[in-house]
Amino acid sequence: MNQPINRPYLFFTVFVAGMSTLAVEFTTSRMLQTVYGTSNLVWANVIGLVLLCLTIGYFIGGRLADKRPYPTTFYTLIAIAGFASVFFMLLTSVILKTAASAFAAINVGAIVGSLVGVALALAVPVILLGCVSPFAIRLAVTDVAEAGRISGRIYAVSTWGSLLGTYLPVLFTIPEFGSRVTAVIFGTLLLFIGLIGLWQTQSRAKVGALLLPLILVPITLLWTRGGIKAYEGQIFETESPYNYVQVVRVDDCNYLLLNEGQAYHSFYCENGRVPRISVWSIMLAAPYFNAAPKLENMAVIGLAAGTIPKQFTRVFGPIPIDGIELDPAIVQAGVDYFAMTGANLNVIVGDGRYQLNQLPTRYSLITLDAYKVPYIPWHLTTREFFGEVRAHLQEDGVLAINVGRAPEDRRLIDAITATLLTVFPTVHAIDVPGTLNTILVATAQPTTPDNLWANWQALSPDVDPLLGGVMETAVTNLVPIHPSDIIFSDERAPVETIIDSLVLRYLLQAGVGGLPGLQ
């Protein structure tokens, strides 16, 4: 027997379901980010899986609505979808915590198994949420003459909910409360919407449905405890709108890890100790490609937790440094765990290209450390961007860029070199020993490698040992440049294409054992 339907409440239910669908998608992608990163491939798989599950849900929901077109069935479905959104999202976080340890140790079987488990966990709530719209249309349409108007209104309301579900988790709930609590918030809201709907139908099912929130209470208390990851030495973690941020302590040094944690982005050791010459240290050699080196000021694009400014201040004194970093959570971690408190450092939070163009200063040196394979922001690789950088350099200014590569694959380096040469007269390349990184140095005036060698020989005997070691390393690891035919531009910058093939080729050649792991 058909039961009366409260249309306003039905539309509100559809709104919340649409909001929850996108919230589940973004919460899942954030959870995956902590282990598998944020590459285009990860995003494509999440979106593709969500669309596939919604398609299945539309089909099932339409069939179910025709067989049992009752509000009781509909709101039971809503309550179960809300329950599943909490249960399976929290289950996903438990699976990924295990996967994080496996990823750190490069345990391929555990990594793949975890990924399959996550896919199955995501499928359940999304399929249930996909059932909502066709079922709601079946309940709301009582006259065929108004079918178009009602179905259009339902899809509009659902899309409005999806819009809120896009921004609310990303901009508020995930940064404020974390991904697990976000899953609880949206799933619980949907669950109670379903329970209230059941209460309105005077159905006996409402009594049994009350068991769902009772079951979720211990699960929520148990599965939201502890950190997102459980790495040895972990002293801090947080989620921001941009990254999963993690600080790990090894001996007397703190290391900044982001997202999947397969590389560290900054380090700080007690008393400012620099245990090794790193990719950031090599940038100290950049000004010495000029015949008459000078360093009056500098800008850092990709500040992270401040390793570059700290080493430059140690060697060159308290020169003015403008440091640009996209993620405010990383900046705060730099202050709290990496002694990023130098009076000569002016921290600017925002996009590197936009913020650089807001600055009136011209610099002796600009460093760019925002390229982390496979997460390279393409808009920081184009000739137009490098032209903007050149406009912010002094007449004898220098640009130093940290670029990743594979052992036998320098296509990305060659393409960026070719792009730089459309703006700068000279580009030099230094392969950093023990890494898969190359420092590209572009000079505003024509220069030669002989300048670097001559300036190394002219160093004072009492120069900081760090600079002496850097200069020797830079001179002995200079490599020839081989500009490719590819020029990155704002119109066309196939950065992702090169990176994806670079990573795939490297994995096929070296295998997963070639990945660095947490160490």
Backbone hydrogen bonds, N-H to C=O, Kabsch-Sander energy under -0.5 kcal/mol:
donor,donor_aa,acceptor,acceptor_aa,energy
7,R,5,I,-1.1
10,L,6,N,-2.3
11,F,7,R,-2.8
12,F,8,P,-2.1
13,T,9,Y,-2.3
14,V,10,L,-2.2
15,F,11,F,-2.2
16,V,12,F,-2.3
17,A,13,T,-2.5
18,G,14,V,-2.5
19,M,15,F,-2.2
20,S,16,V,-2.6
21,T,17,A,-2.1
22,L,18,G,-1.5
23,A,19,M,-2.0
24,V,20,S,-2.7
25,E,21,T,-1.8
26,F,22,L,-2.7
27,T,23,A,-2.5
28,T,24,V,-2.6
29,S,25,E,-2.3
30,R,26,F,-2.1
31,M,27,T,-2.3
32,L,28,T,-2.8
33,Q,29,S,-1.9
34,T,30,R,-1.0
34,T,31,M,-0.7
35,V,32,L,-1.7
36,Y,32,L,-3.6
37,G,32,L,-0.7
37,G,33,Q,-0.9
43,W,39,S,-2.1
44,A,40,N,-2.8
45,N,41,L,-2.0
46,V,42,V,-2.3
47,I,43,W,-2.7
48,G,44,A,-2.7
49,L,45,N,-2.5
50,V,46,V,-2.4
51,L,47,I,-2.6
52,L,48,G,-2.3
53,C,49,L,-2.5
54,L,50,V,-2.6
55,T,51,L,-2.1
56,I,52,L,-2.1
57,G,53,C,-2.5
58,Y,54,L,-2.9
59,F,55,T,-1.9
60,I,56,I,-2.6
61,G,57,G,-3.3
62,G,58,Y,-2.1
63,R,59,F,-2.0
64,L,60,I,-2.9
65,A,61,G,-2.3
66,D,62,G,-1.6
67,K,63,R,-1.7
68,R,64,L,-3.0
70,Y,68,R,-2.3
74,F,70,Y,-2.1
75,Y,71,P,-3.0
76,T,72,T,-2.0
77,L,73,T,-2.2
78,I,74,F,-2.1
79,A,75,Y,-2.5
80,I,76,T,-2.5
81,A,77,L,-2.4
82,G,78,I,-2.4
83,F,79,A,-2.4
84,A,80,I,-2.9
85,S,81,A,-2.2
86,V,82,G,-1.6
87,F,83,F,-2.9
88,F,84,A,-2.4
89,M,84,A,-0.5
89,M,85,S,-0.8
90,L,86,V,-2.4
91,L,87,F,-2.2
92,T,88,F,-2.0
93,S,89,M,-1.7
94,V,90,L,-1.7
95,I,91,L,-2.5
96,L,92,T,-2.7
97,K,93,S,-1.5
98,T,94,V,-1.4
99,A,95,I,-2.1
100,A,96,L,-2.4
101,S,97,K,-1.2
102,A,98,T,-1.9
103,F,99,A,-2.8
104,A,100,A,-2.1
105,A,101,S,-1.5
106,I,103,F,-0.7
107,N,102,A,-3.1
108,V,106,I,-1.1
111,I,107,N,-2.2
112,V,108,V,-2.7
113,G,109,G,-2.5
114,S,110,A,-2.3
115,L,111,I,-2.1
116,V,112,V,-2.3
117,G,113,G,-2.2
118,V,114,S,-2.5
119,A,115,L,-2.2
120,L,116,V,-2.2
121,A,117,G,-2.4
122,L,118,V,-2.6
123,A,119,A,-1.8
124,V,120,L,-1.3
126,V,122,L,-1.6
127,I,123,A,-2.5
128,L,124,V,-2.0
129,L,125,P,-2.5
130,G,126,V,-2.1
131,C,127,I,-0.9
131,C,128,L,-0.7
132,V,129,L,-1.2
135,F,131,C,-1.4
136,A,132,V,-2.9
137,I,133,S,-2.4
138,R,134,P,-1.9
139,L,135,F,-1.9
140,A,136,A,-2.5
141,V,137,I,-2.2
142,T,140,A,-0.8
146,E,143,D,-2.1
147,A,144,V,-1.6
150,I,146,E,-2.6
151,S,147,A,-2.6
152,G,148,G,-2.3
153,R,149,R,-2.1
154,I,150,I,-2.5
155,Y,151,S,-2.4
156,A,152,G,-2.0
157,V,153,R,-2.8
158,S,154,I,-2.6
159,T,155,Y,-2.1
160,W,156,A,-2.4
161,G,157,V,-2.2
162,S,158,S,-2.3
163,L,159,T,-2.2
164,L,160,W,-1.9
165,G,161,G,-2.6
166,T,162,S,-1.0
166,T,163,L,-0.6
167,Y,163,L,-1.5
168,L,164,L,-2.6
170,V,166,T,-0.7
171,L,167,Y,-2.9
172,F,168,L,-1.7
173,T,168,L,-2.0
174,I,169,P,-2.4
176,E,172,F,-2.5
177,F,173,T,-3.2
178,G,173,T,-0.9
178,G,174,I,-1.5
182,T,178,G,-1.8
183,A,179,S,-2.1
184,V,180,R,-1.8
185,I,181,V,-2.7
186,F,182,T,-2.2
187,G,183,A,-2.1
188,T,184,V,-2.4
189,L,185,I,-2.0
190,L,186,F,-2.0
191,L,187,G,-2.3
192,F,188,T,-2.5
193,I,189,L,-1.9
194,G,190,L,-2.1
195,L,191,L,-2.1
196,I,192,F,-2.5
197,G,193,I,-2.0
198,L,194,G,-2.2
199,W,195,L,-2.2
200,Q,196,I,-1.8
201,T,197,G,-1.1
202,Q,199,W,-0.9
203,S,198,L,-1.2
206,K,203,S,-1.2
207,V,204,R,-1.1
208,G,204,R,-0.8
209,A,205,A,-2.2
210,L,206,K,-0.9
210,L,207,V,-0.6
211,L,208,G,-1.6
212,L,209,A,-1.6
214,L,210,L,-1.0
215,I,211,L,-2.3
216,L,212,L,-1.9
217,V,213,P,-1.4
219,I,215,I,-1.1
220,T,216,L,-3.2
221,L,217,V,-2.3
222,L,218,P,-2.2
223,W,219,I,-3.0
224,T,220,T,-1.2
225,R,222,L,-0.8
234,Q,231,Y,-1.8
235,I,247,V,-2.7
236,F,247,V,-1.3
238,T,245,V,-2.2
240,S,243,N,-3.0
245,V,238,T,-2.8
245,V,243,N,-0.6
246,Q,257,L,-2.5
247,V,236,F,-2.6
248,V,255,Y,-2.3
249,R,233,G,-2.8
250,V,248,V,-0.5
250,V,253,C,-2.6
253,C,250,V,-2.2
254,N,268,Y,-3.0
255,Y,248,V,-2.7
256,L,266,S,-2.5
257,L,246,Q,-3.2
257,L,255,Y,-0.6
258,L,263,A,-0.6
259,N,244,Y,-2.7
261,G,258,L,-2.5
265,H,256,L,-2.9
266,S,256,L,-0.6
268,Y,254,N,-2.0
269,C,273,R,-0.5
270,E,252,D,-1.8
272,G,269,C,-1.7
273,R,270,E,-1.5
278,S,276,R,-0.7
282,I,278,S,-1.9
283,M,279,V,-0.7
284,L,281,S,-2.3
285,A,282,I,-1.9
286,A,283,M,-1.4
288,Y,285,A,-1.4
289,F,286,A,-1.6
290,N,287,P,-1.5
298,M,320,P,-1.9
299,A,365,L,-1.9
300,V,322,D,-3.0
301,I,299,A,-0.5
301,I,367,T,-3.1
302,G,300,V,-0.7
302,G,324,I,-2.4
303,L,324,I,-2.2
306,G,303,L,-2.1
310,K,306,G,-1.8
311,Q,307,T,-2.1
312,F,308,I,-2.4
313,T,309,P,-2.6
314,R,310,K,-1.8
315,V,311,Q,-1.8
316,F,312,F,-3.3
317,G,313,T,-1.6
319,I,317,G,-2.5
321,I,344,N,-2.6
322,D,298,M,-2.1
323,G,321,I,-0.6
323,G,346,N,-2.7
324,I,300,V,-3.5
324,I,322,D,-0.5
325,E,323,G,-0.5
325,E,348,I,-2.5
330,I,327,D,-0.6
331,V,327,D,-1.6
332,Q,328,P,-2.3
333,A,329,A,-2.0
334,G,330,I,-2.3
335,V,331,V,-1.9
336,D,332,Q,-2.5
337,Y,333,A,-2.8
338,F,333,A,-0.5
338,F,334,G,-1.4
340,M,334,G,-2.1
341,T,339,A,-2.1
345,L,342,G,-1.4
346,N,321,I,-3.3
346,N,344,N,-0.6
347,V,345,L,-0.7
348,I,323,G,-3.3
350,G,325,E,-1.8
350,G,348,I,-0.6
355,Q,351,D,-2.8
356,L,352,G,-1.9
357,N,353,R,-1.7
358,Q,354,Y,-0.5
358,Q,355,Q,-1.0
359,L,355,Q,-0.5
359,L,356,L,-1.4
363,Y,392,H,-3.2
364,S,297,N,-1.0
365,L,297,N,-1.0
366,I,398,V,-2.2
367,T,299,A,-2.6
368,L,400,A,-2.8
369,D,301,I,-3.1
369,D,367,T,-0.5
372,K,370,A,-0.8
372,K,375,Y,-1.2
375,Y,372,K,-4.0
376,I,374,P,-0.9
378,W,376,I,-0.7
380,L,377,P,-2.3
381,T,378,W,-2.0
383,R,488,F,-2.1
386,F,382,T,-2.5
387,G,383,R,-1.9
388,E,384,E,-1.7
389,V,385,F,-2.3
390,R,386,F,-2.6
391,A,387,G,-1.7
392,H,388,E,-0.7
392,H,389,V,-1.3
393,L,390,R,-1.4
394,Q,363,Y,-2.8
397,G,394,Q,-2.4
398,V,364,S,-1.7
399,L,442,A,-3.0
400,A,366,I,-2.3
401,I,440,L,-2.8
402,N,368,L,-2.1
403,V,401,I,-0.6
403,V,438,T,-2.8
405,R,436,L,-1.9
406,A,409,D,-2.1
409,D,406,A,-1.3
414,D,410,R,-2.9
415,A,411,R,-2.3
416,I,412,L,-2.4
417,T,413,I,-2.5
418,A,414,D,-2.2
419,T,415,A,-2.1
420,L,416,I,-2.8
421,L,417,T,-2.1
422,T,419,T,-1.2
423,V,420,L,-2.1
424,F,420,L,-3.3
426,T,443,T,-0.9
428,H,441,V,-2.7
429,A,479,V,-0.6
430,I,439,I,-2.1
431,D,477,N,-2.0
432,V,430,I,-0.6
432,V,437,N,-2.3
435,T,432,V,-1.5
438,T,403,V,-2.9
439,I,430,I,-3.0
440,L,401,I,-2.6
440,L,438,T,-0.7
441,V,428,H,-2.6
442,A,399,L,-2.9
442,A,440,L,-0.5
443,T,426,T,-1.9
444,A,397,G,-2.6
451,N,448,T,-1.3
452,L,448,T,-0.6
453,W,449,P,-1.8
454,A,450,D,-2.8
455,N,451,N,-2.6
456,W,452,L,-2.0
457,Q,453,W,-2.2
458,A,454,A,-1.5
459,L,456,W,-1.3
463,V,460,S,-1.9
467,L,464,D,-0.7
468,G,464,D,-1.9
469,G,465,P,-2.5
470,V,466,L,-2.3
471,M,467,L,-2.8
472,E,468,G,-2.0
473,T,469,G,-2.3
474,A,470,V,-3.0
475,V,471,M,-2.5
476,T,472,E,-2.1
477,N,473,T,-0.9
477,N,474,A,-0.6
478,L,475,V,-0.8
479,V,429,A,-2.4
484,S,414,D,-1.5
489,S,492,R,-2.3
495,V,493,A,-2.5
498,I,494,P,-1.7
499,I,495,V,-2.6
500,D,496,E,-2.9
501,S,497,T,-1.8
502,L,498,I,-2.2
503,V,499,I,-2.9
504,L,500,D,-2.4
505,R,501,S,-2.5
506,Y,502,L,-2.2
507,L,503,V,-2.5
508,L,504,L,-2.3
509,Q,505,R,-2.0
510,A,506,Y,-3.4
511,G,506,Y,-0.6
511,G,507,L,-1.5
514,G,511,G,-2.0
515,L,512,V,-1.7
518,L,104,A,-1.4
